[in-house]
């Protein structure tokens, strides 16, 4: 999955597959997680947020999405 680099103290890059509704997050520590069933609106909000890390925490991490570490 192609990811876009973001300016964040916690997140390094963000990718999204709209067909599968999979959000992929690479963290600054090198780990990569995929979050499943994430609507396009959440991805769009994350990319537009003034603070990517805060948005991720509030709407993805605390959103209850199933996830898997892939690296």
C-alpha positions as CSV (number, residue, x, y, z in Angstrom):
1,X,0.0,0.0,0.0
2,X,1.3,3.5,-0.9
3,X,1.6,5.8,2.1
4,X,1.9,9.5,2.3
5,X,4.4,11.1,4.7
6,X,2.8,13.3,7.4
7,X,4.3,15.9,9.7
8,X,3.7,14.4,13.1
9,X,5.7,13.6,16.2
10,X,4.1,10.1,16.4
11,X,3.1,9.2,12.9
12,X,5.5,8.8,10.0
13,X,3.1,8.0,7.1
14,X,-0.5,7.1,6.3
15,X,-2.0,5.0,3.6
16,X,-5.6,4.0,2.7
17,X,-7.3,1.4,0.5
18,X,-10.8,2.6,-0.1
19,X,-12.0,-0.7,-1.6
20,X,-11.0,-2.7,1.5
21,X,-11.5,0.2,3.9
22,X,-8.0,-0.5,5.3
23,X,-6.1,2.3,7.0
24,X,-2.3,1.7,7.3
25,X,-0.2,3.7,9.7
26,X,3.5,3.8,10.0
27,X,4.7,5.1,13.3
28,X,8.0,7.0,13.9
29,X,9.4,4.0,15.8
30,X,9.1,1.9,12.5
31,X,6.1,-0.2,13.4
32,X,3.3,-0.5,10.9
33,X,-0.4,-1.2,11.7
34,X,-3.4,-1.8,9.6
35,X,-6.9,-0.8,10.8
36,X,-9.9,-2.5,9.3
37,X,-13.4,-1.2,8.4
38,X,-12.3,2.4,8.5
39,X,-14.5,4.7,6.5
40,X,-13.1,7.1,3.9
41,X,-14.4,10.0,6.0
42,X,-12.0,9.0,8.9
43,X,-9.1,8.8,6.5
44,X,-9.9,12.2,5.0
45,X,-10.3,13.7,8.4
46,X,-7.0,12.3,9.5
47,X,-5.2,13.7,6.5
48,X,-6.8,17.1,6.9
49,X,-6.3,17.4,10.7
50,X,-4.1,20.1,12.2
51,X,-2.7,17.4,14.5
52,X,-2.5,13.9,12.8
53,X,-1.5,12.3,16.1
54,X,-4.4,13.7,18.1
55,X,-6.9,12.8,15.4
56,X,-5.5,9.3,15.1
57,X,-5.8,8.9,18.9
58,X,-9.4,10.2,19.1
59,X,-11.0,8.7,16.0
60,X,-8.9,5.6,15.0
61,X,-7.2,4.3,18.2
62,X,-10.2,5.0,20.4
63,X,-12.7,4.2,17.5
64,X,-12.6,0.5,18.3
65,X,-11.4,-0.6,14.8
66,X,-9.9,-4.1,14.5
67,X,-6.2,-3.8,13.8
68,X,-3.1,-5.9,13.1
69,X,0.6,-5.1,13.4
70,X,2.3,-5.9,10.1
71,X,5.8,-4.7,11.0
